[in-house]
Every structure is written in C-alpha cells, then in structure tokens.
Amino acid sequence: MTTITVHGTQRTADPHGPLRDWFDPTHTAIVSIDMHEGHLSEDPACPCPAPRGRAIVGPIDDFHRAARALGIPVVHVRSELRASGIDDVGGTSDSAWRTTFPQHVGPIPGAADHALAGSRWTRFVTEVEPQDEVVTGKKRLSAFYPTDLDFLLRQMGVRAVVLDGIMADCCVLNSAFDASNLGYRVSVPSDLVRGTDEGLERAALSMVSLHLGVVTESAELLAAWTSATVGSPGHLTA
C-alpha cells in the first residue's frame, strides 16, 4: 500500500488499484520546474527570488538520481525570455505576476532581468545529467506554455508526469492543471515542492489532490516504482 494525501488528510491507496496509472513507472517522466538561479540564487540581485525553494535542491537531486536508476526519465523545464525582453516587459503585455505579486512582497529589484536568455539567471541549480531532457522557453506560469513539453512527452511515450520544483501555488499548480487537461496522470511529491508560504503550499496541494491527480511523498513514489516491473533502464516501452 502507498500513502497519499487527500485535501490534507493522509490515506492509503493500492498502487495496483484505481490509481495504478499514477504509479506505473513504465510510461512516467519527472518534470522539474524552474529550479534555476533566477529563483534560487542567494544573490540580492536575484530577479524573482523563491527562497523557500532552496531547501529542496538537495532532495530533488537525490530523488532524480534514484529515479534515473529505475529508468525514469527526468525533464528539466526553465523559464527563458528573449534577451530583448519582447516576450514580457518589452512586449505588448507583460506577465500579470509582475504587478500582482509585489502587492504582497513589495518591489522586486531587478525583476525586469528575470529569465532573460543568456543571463546567469537561467542556469540550473539542480543536477542535469547527459541523459536528461531540457525544455526551455517557458514564458508564463505553466511548463507547457508556450514550450514543446507536451510534444516531447508524447514523443517519449509518457502518460504520467511527476512534477517537482517551484512554486507550488504558481508554476507547479498551473503545470498540473495543463497536464491534467492534456490527459496526463499527474503526481506531485509534497516534499519536493515549495510554495510562496506554507498556507498557499497546502492549498495548492489540496487542489491537486482533489481535482488533478495524486499528492504523495517522493519516497512513496520510489517504493511503488521499485516494486513494479520496470523495463530496461532509461527506456520507456510503448
């Protein structure tokens, strides 16, 4: 049995029962969202700081290493805007968060530099191995918009995605909605995401658990994958 969290309450589920599609490693990929310098750097110039996310860098690396050993592919997604800024502040419509989020946290120095192509802020903080895939060009909140993530996953034969990274109540939640709407089975390991604060993190995970997929912990996923029949390492069978 596997422990999942449903609207804040822990429950047990049979990974071979109704939720089997969520725990089958055969057609699963991990999608790691926005674990780059533009959010995680401790430099005061960091253009869009998400300091709570720094605590999960090591655990995410550990999870990815264990998953790779079981043949689960890892896809890293990062925000990246054209260096000209035309995709956001230099275009006809900038991202809404640039106006709304400062109402909560105050002015964000250097925000105009966030995710600009060629800048240090797009460098991944988590480990990226040669066998991993990278999706770049995320320009708004969802990892699917306007990137080729959906195309890549379908080419890989992926039917279930595990989302980790930041922020739980923003980019992870938006990506979970898009993934579910596109027909993917969505899982979110609660120990490998962080939100704006604990309250919004809990709220986001509750929404995922009720409407979009499975909320569990990374150890539960690894245990379920380990107990399942896994194909050749690094290979997804069609």
N, C-alpha and C positions, 0 to 999 in steps of 0.2 A: 504494500500500500504506500501511497505517496501523500504527503501533507501539502495542502493548498490553502490559500487564504481567500475567503469569500466575504467581501464587504467587512473586512476587519476581523472576521472570525475564522479560526483555523478548523479545517475539516480534513477528513481522509478521503482519498479517491483511489480507485483501482486504475493504474496506468494502462491496463489492458481492457478497461471497460469503456463507457461512453466517451471518455476523454483520451482514448488511445491515440487519436490523430495528433494530439498535442505533445505526446511523449514518445512518439515513434522517431528514432534518430535517422531513419533511412532517408527521409526527404526533408530534413531540418537544416537550417542555417542560423547562425548567430548574426545579428545585425547590431553593431556597436555604433552608437550615435554621438557625434560631436565631442569626442574625447581628445580635444586638441588645445593648443596653447591659448587660443583666443578666449577660452572659458576657464582654463585651469592654471594658467601661469600665476605665480605669486607676485610678479612684477606689478607695481602700482599702475603702470600704463596698460595693463590688460584691458582690452576694449569692451568685453562683455563678461565680467567675472561671475563664475558659479563656484564659489569656494567650497561648498559642501561636496562637490564632485571630486575634490582631491582625495577624499578618504577612500574612494572606490577604485582608484587607479591600480593599486596592487592586487586587490581581489579580482578585478576584471582580468588582469593579466593571468592570474592563476587559473581562473575559470576557462579562459581561452586556451591555455596550454593543455588543460585536462580534456577539453572538448576536441582539440585537434588530434590528440592521441586516440580518441574514439572515432575519428573520421568525420567529425562535424566541422564543416567549413565556417570560416569567420569572414564577415564582410564589414569593413570599416567605412563609415559614412562621415563626411565632414562638410561643414558649410564653407563655401568658397564663392566669392563675388568677383566679377571682373575688376581688374585693378583700377579701371576708370571710375568705378562706383556706380555705373549706369544701372546696375541690377537693383540698386536700393536707393541710397540717399541722393545719388546723382541722376535718378530717373524720374519718371512722372508720378510714381507712387512708392514711398518708402514703406518698410515694414512697420506694422502697427505698434509692435513692442517698443520701438524706439521712442514713441510718445507715451504709451501707457505704462510701461514698466518703471520709468523714472518717477511716476507719480507715487510709487511705493518706496523705491530705494534712493531717490534723489538723482541728481545729474550723474551721468556716467562719462567721465573724462575719456576721450579717445574713442568713443563709440563709433564714430564715422570710419575708423580703421578696421572695424570688425570684419574678419573673414576675407579681407582683400587678397586676391591671388598674388602669390609671390612674397607675401609677408610672413614673418615668423609665426603669426597667429594661426596659421593653418597647419602647423606641424603637429603631428600626433604625439600625445604624451604616452599613450599605451603602446605596447609592443605590436609591430606589424611584421609578420613573417612573410617570406617569399611566396608561400602557397596561399596566403590570404588574398582576398579581393578588396579593392578600394573603389568607393563610389564618391565622386566629388561633384561640386556644383550645386549642393543644397543651398537654396536661396531664400527659403522661408522656413516654416516650422516643421514640416513633415520631411522625413528622409526620402519620401517618394516624389517630392515636388521641388523643382522640375527635373529630377535626376533620371537616370536609366536603371534605378534599383529594381523596379518591377521586371523590366526586360532581363536584367542579369539573373534574378532569382528564377525566372521561368526557364531561362537557358540552362540553369543548373539543375532543374527538376525539383526545385524547392516548393514544398507545400505548407510548411510550418516555419515560423520565424520566432526566434528568441531575441527580444530587444533588451539591450543594456545600455547604460550611458546616462546622459543628462539632456534636458532636465525632465524629471518625471511628469511634472504638471504642464510641460510645454512641448518640447520636441518629441519626447518618448510617447506621450499621450497622443499627439497628433499623428505620429507614425503608426501607433497601434490602431487608431481609427481607420486610417487609409489602408493598412494591411488587412484588417478585417473586412472592410468594404470590397477589397480586391479578391477576397476569397481565401486568404492565408489563415492558418491556425496560429494564433498569437499567444506567446507566453512572455511574461515579464518576471524575472527574478528580483524580488523585492530588495535583496541585499546588494544588488548591483546597479541600482538607480538611485538618484538623489533629486529632490525637488527644490523649489525655492525655499521652502521651510518644511518642517515635519508635518504640519497640518495639510498643506497642499499636496505633499507627497502621499499621505494616507488617502486623501480624496481621489487623487489620480489613480492610485492602485485599486481603490474600491470601484471606480468606474470601469476600469479594465476588467476586473473580476466579475462584474455583473453583466457587462454588455459586449465585451470584446474578446475575452479569452481567459487564460489561466494565470493567476498570480501565485508564485511559489518561491522557493529559495534555490540558489544555484546548486547546492549540494543535493537537493531532491531531484533536480533535472539530471545531474551527473549519475546519480544512483539508478534512475529509471533507464537512462541510456545504456549504462553498463550492464544492466540485467537483460536488456533487449538483445536480439540478434542483430549484430552490426555487420555491414558489408565490408569490403576492403577499405582500409584506412584511406581517407581523403577522397573517397568515391561515393557518389550518390547513384543508386540504381534507379533506372526509370520505371 
